[in-house]
Amino acid sequence: MILYENSGYSDVIYRYKGTVWKQTKGKCILVAVYVTLSYIIAEYYQVNFGTEGRTILVSTMCFLLIFRANQSYSRYWQGRSQVSMFFSDIREFIMLSMLYCRGGIANSTYLFHGGGIDRPRFPFEDGLDQKARECRIDIIRLAVSLAVSFKLYTRICFEGFCFGAIDKESKWKIDFDRLRLLQLMTRDEFRLVDESLGILTEDKIDPEDIQNHLTKQFQNLGEAGPPESWPNEFEVNMEPRMKPPMVLLCLMREVMLRNMNEFNNNVPWGIKERWITPMTGLITSMQHSFEFANQIITTPLPLPYANLCKTLLSVFLLSLPFLVDYAESWFVNTCLTCLIAFALLGIDAIATELENPFGDDDNDLDILELIHVLECEAIMMLSVCGDDKGVARFCWRRLPDFVEEASCKPLRRQLAVKDFAGPEIAHANSVESLASCADPKKDWSGSENGDIKDILG
């Protein structure tokens, strides 16, 4: 996703990245050569190719392409709305889990009996406080994993699950998402998610050694891209199966129900039964938002309409010599005709790009930024609950530069659970940018492990 100042008139005009020039420049060059040759021939022989050329398909093409662009823009905003709702529901689910998980003497005193951000936590903890802490940690790590798995799924959904193969660039990015999940999930949980991907042609790796393998793959080599030894495509199992985000939603629901305190007070540290209903509703809403996004990705414009637009546009471009009038000037017969072709090709390119706003294209939705914001908010919520020991169970790891380049914001860190976290994989020269993401009064770069407490102060 590219951010720009709409008031910067010249800046918008002279941009190249993210505009339609990338998709249309080759076609525009061919059209320019084609029209110029037609004009030269017409002027040389003093004859026009036709007299009704300026009315051929112009009105029909404009109507069809603009209608298609409007439909694509509508899909783009529907996708943006569903992503916002998806992350908002995750945020609300974490917030309710933090507040409704009662805990033991220390936690319940802090939350329900006069505690607050500016007051110290009760110094003595019991076993119920520890169980509540495990519940909160599970909720946060699975919620962040859900957000990461959503991004992972958008990388593999269309090419992989619809057409049976992904290119090596997509596989490289998927592997990095897998490494992020490995640092947030237990091995059994990760195995469930990983099996749902169904990548068939990758090297078989021992499940217990997969983190070391992926760490070596990206450590100080993340900017180099996929290895040259990789094949150009990786085959993906197209059989209908459970989707990765659905696996995470099931795990989140299981954690919630496992920590539900029923009327007989069987789980005194947990969430009271009456609060389970709204939390279940949030999980259901997440599922609906994900399915809506999946529908946008896997349901392109109906083939008959796309075929009609492409066919008529091709016929119009081939009929451009009929617009040539040798009695007019060179500018009218070549430059203006090429501008008409560029406008129609540009509208078609815009419609194609907006049909699926999920992915890694320049103008796709910036889900990486939303993931990072969720990570920061989740840790802050845990800190507000007074659970400093729970906060200390998490740490930050540096992100490689190629991840930051995929976002419109400077992203330099990712959340990890200390028990699952691997070593740093990014170059050390990213430390200064990391420190700028932290509390400005703290020197984050002085922390070797990237402790959360160094960020929160």
PEWORA-V158127 format. One record per pair of residues at least 4 apart in sequence whose C-alpha atoms are under 8 Angstrom apart, sorted by the first residue. I is the first residue (numbers start at 0). GAP is how many residues later the second one is. Records with the same first field share a line. If there is no record, write none. Layout:
I->GAP ; GAP
This chain:
0->360 ; 361 ; 362 ; 363 ; 364 ; 365 ; 406 ; 407
1->16 ; 360 ; 361 ; 406
2->405
3->4 ; 8
4->7
5->6
7->4
8->4
9->4
10->4
14->4
15->5 ; 6
16->5 ; 345
17->4 ; 344 ; 345
19->4 ; 326 ; 329 ; 330
20->4 ; 325
22->326
23->4 ; 318 ; 321 ; 322 ; 325
24->4
25->4
26->4
27->4 ; 310 ; 313 ; 314
28->4
29->4
30->4 ; 286 ; 307 ; 310
31->4 ; 302 ; 303 ; 306
32->4
33->4
34->4 ; 285 ; 286 ; 289 ; 298 ; 299 ; 302 ; 303
35->4 ; 297 ; 298
36->4
37->4 ; 283 ; 286
38->4 ; 282 ; 285 ; 286 ; 287 ; 291 ; 294 ; 295
39->4
40->4
41->4 ; 5 ; 6 ; 7 ; 282 ; 283 ; 284
42->4 ; 283 ; 284
45->280
46->279
47->274 ; 276 ; 277 ; 278
48->272 ; 273 ; 275
49->272 ; 273
50->271 ; 272
51->4 ; 270 ; 271
52->266 ; 267 ; 268 ; 269 ; 270 ; 271
53->4 ; 268 ; 269
54->4
55->260
56->4 ; 255 ; 259
57->4 ; 258
58->4
59->4
60->4 ; 248 ; 251 ; 252 ; 283
61->4 ; 282
62->4
63->4 ; 245
64->4 ; 244 ; 279 ; 282 ; 283
65->4 ; 281
66->4
67->4 ; 283
68->4 ; 278 ; 279 ; 281 ; 282 ; 285
69->4 ; 281
70->4 ; 284
71->4 ; 279 ; 280 ; 282 ; 283
72->4 ; 278 ; 281 ; 282
73->4
74->4 ; 221 ; 279 ; 280 ; 281 ; 282
75->4 ; 278 ; 279 ; 280 ; 281
76->4
77->4
78->4 ; 213 ; 214 ; 217 ; 278 ; 279
79->4 ; 277 ; 285
80->4
81->4 ; 207 ; 208 ; 210 ; 211
82->4 ; 206 ; 207 ; 210
83->4
84->4 ; 201 ; 204
85->4 ; 199 ; 200 ; 203 ; 204
86->4 ; 60 ; 283 ; 287
87->4
88->4 ; 193 ; 194 ; 196 ; 197
89->4 ; 53 ; 192 ; 193 ; 196
90->4 ; 283 ; 286 ; 287
91->4 ; 190
92->4 ; 186 ; 189 ; 190
93->4 ; 45 ; 46 ; 49 ; 284 ; 287
94->4 ; 283 ; 286
95->4 ; 183
96->4 ; 39 ; 42 ; 174
97->38 ; 283 ; 284 ; 287
98->12 ; 286
99->170 ; 171 ; 172 ; 175
100->31 ; 34 ; 35 ; 168 ; 169 ; 170 ; 171
101->5 ; 6 ; 9 ; 30 ; 166 ; 167 ; 168 ; 169
102->4 ; 5 ; 25 ; 26 ; 27 ; 28 ; 29 ; 30 ; 165 ; 166 ; 167
103->4 ; 21 ; 22 ; 23 ; 24 ; 25 ; 26 ; 28 ; 164 ; 165
104->4 ; 17 ; 19 ; 20 ; 21 ; 23 ; 24
105->4 ; 15 ; 16 ; 17 ; 18 ; 19 ; 20 ; 23
106->4 ; 14 ; 15 ; 18 ; 22 ; 278 ; 279 ; 280
107->4 ; 5
108->4 ; 5 ; 6 ; 13
109->4 ; 5 ; 6 ; 11 ; 12 ; 275 ; 276
110->4 ; 5 ; 274
114->4 ; 5 ; 6
115->4
116->267 ; 268 ; 269
120->265
124->4 ; 5
125->4
126->4
127->4 ; 140 ; 141
128->4 ; 140
129->4
130->4 ; 138
131->4 ; 137 ; 138
132->4 ; 254 ; 257
133->4 ; 256
134->4 ; 120 ; 124
135->4 ; 246 ; 254
136->4 ; 253 ; 256
137->4 ; 117
138->4 ; 113 ; 116
139->4 ; 238
140->4 ; 43 ; 44 ; 275 ; 276
141->4 ; 42 ; 43 ; 106 ; 109 ; 110
142->4 ; 105 ; 109
143->4 ; 40 ; 227 ; 230 ; 231
144->4 ; 36 ; 39 ; 40 ; 103
145->4 ; 99 ; 102 ; 103
146->4 ; 224
147->4 ; 29 ; 32 ; 33 ; 223
148->4 ; 28 ; 32 ; 95 ; 96
149->4 ; 94 ; 95 ; 140
150->4 ; 216 ; 217
151->4 ; 22 ; 25
152->4 ; 90 ; 91 ; 92
153->4 ; 143 ; 204 ; 205
154->15 ; 18 ; 19 ; 204 ; 205
155->4 ; 5 ; 10 ; 14 ; 18
156->4 ; 5 ; 137 ; 140 ; 141
157->4 ; 5 ; 139 ; 140
158->4 ; 5 ; 6 ; 7
159->4 ; 5 ; 6 ; 75 ; 76 ; 77 ; 78
160->4 ; 75 ; 76 ; 77 ; 78
161->76 ; 136
162->75
163->71 ; 72 ; 73 ; 74
164->68 ; 69 ; 70 ; 71
165->4 ; 5 ; 67 ; 68 ; 69 ; 70
166->4 ; 65 ; 66 ; 67
167->4 ; 58 ; 62 ; 63 ; 64 ; 65 ; 66
168->4 ; 56 ; 57
169->4
170->4 ; 63
171->4 ; 53 ; 54
172->4
173->4
174->4 ; 39
175->4 ; 38 ; 42
176->4
177->4 ; 16
178->4 ; 32 ; 35 ; 36
179->4 ; 234 ; 236
180->4 ; 9
181->4 ; 5 ; 8 ; 29 ; 238 ; 239
182->233 ; 234 ; 235 ; 237 ; 238 ; 239
183->231 ; 232 ; 233 ; 236 ; 237
184->4 ; 5 ; 235
185->4 ; 234
186->4 ; 20 ; 21
187->4
188->4
189->4
190->4 ; 16
191->4 ; 55
192->4 ; 51 ; 54 ; 55
193->4 ; 50
195->45 ; 46 ; 47 ; 48
196->39 ; 40 ; 46 ; 47
197->38 ; 39 ; 40
198->35 ; 36 ; 37 ; 38
199->34 ; 35 ; 36 ; 37
200->33 ; 34 ; 35
201->32
204->4 ; 5
205->4
208->4
209->4
210->4 ; 211
211->4 ; 210
212->4
213->4
214->4 ; 207 ; 208 ; 210
216->4 ; 5
217->4 ; 207 ; 208
218->205 ; 206 ; 207
219->205 ; 206 ; 207
220->4
221->178 ; 179 ; 180 ; 203 ; 204
222->177 ; 178 ; 179
225->4
241->4 ; 5
242->4
243->4
244->4 ; 45
245->4 ; 41
246->4
247->4
248->4 ; 34 ; 38
249->4
250->4
251->4
252->4 ; 27 ; 30
253->4
254->4
255->4 ; 15 ; 20
256->19
258->8 ; 10 ; 11 ; 12
259->7 ; 10 ; 11 ; 12 ; 13 ; 16
260->4 ; 5 ; 6 ; 7 ; 8 ; 9 ; 10 ; 11 ; 12
261->4 ; 5 ; 10 ; 11
262->10
270->4 ; 5
271->4
272->4
274->4
275->4
276->4
277->4
278->4
279->4
280->4
281->4
282->4
283->4
284->4
285->4
286->4
287->4
288->4
289->4
290->4
291->4
292->4
293->4
294->4
295->4 ; 59 ; 60
296->59 ; 61
299->55 ; 56
300->4 ; 5 ; 54
301->4
302->4
303->4
304->4
305->4
306->4
307->4
308->4
309->4
310->4
311->4
312->4 ; 31
313->4
314->4
315->4
316->24
318->4
319->4 ; 17
322->10 ; 14
323->9
324->8
325->7
327->4 ; 5
328->4
329->4 ; 5
330->4 ; 5
331->4 ; 5
332->4
333->4
334->4
335->4
336->4
337->4
338->4
339->4
340->4
341->4
342->4
343->4
344->4
345->4
346->4
347->4
348->4
349->4
350->4
351->4
352->4 ; 10
353->10
355->8
356->6 ; 7 ; 8
357->6 ; 7
358->5 ; 6
359->4 ; 46
365->4 ; 41 ; 42
366->4
367->4 ; 38 ; 39
368->4 ; 38 ; 39 ; 40 ; 42
369->4
370->4
371->4 ; 39 ; 41 ; 42
372->4
373->4
374->4 ; 39 ; 40
375->4
376->4
377->4
378->4 ; 12 ; 73
379->4 ; 76
380->4
381->4 ; 5 ; 6 ; 8 ; 9
382->4 ; 5 ; 8
386->4
387->4
388->4
389->4
390->61 ; 62
391->59 ; 60 ; 61
392->24 ; 25 ; 26
393->21 ; 22 ; 23 ; 24 ; 57 ; 58
394->20 ; 21 ; 22 ; 23 ; 26 ; 54 ; 55 ; 56 ; 57
395->17 ; 18 ; 19 ; 20 ; 53 ; 54 ; 55 ; 56
396->16 ; 17 ; 18 ; 19 ; 26 ; 27 ; 52 ; 53
397->14 ; 15 ; 16 ; 26 ; 27 ; 28 ; 32 ; 36
398->4 ; 5 ; 12 ; 13 ; 14 ; 15 ; 26 ; 27
399->4 ; 12 ; 25 ; 26 ; 27
400->4 ; 11 ; 25
401->4
402->4 ; 8
403->4 ; 5 ; 6 ; 7 ; 8
406->4
411->18 ; 21 ; 22 ; 25
412->21
415->4 ; 5
416->4
425->4
429->4
430->4 ; 14
431->4 ; 13
432->4
433->4 ; 10 ; 11
434->4 ; 5 ; 7 ; 8 ; 9 ; 10
435->4
437->4 ; 5 ; 6 ; 17 ; 18
438->4 ; 5 ; 16 ; 17 ; 18
441->12 ; 13 ; 15
442->4 ; 11
443->6 ; 10 ; 11
444->5
446->4 ; 7
449->4
450->4
451->4
452->4
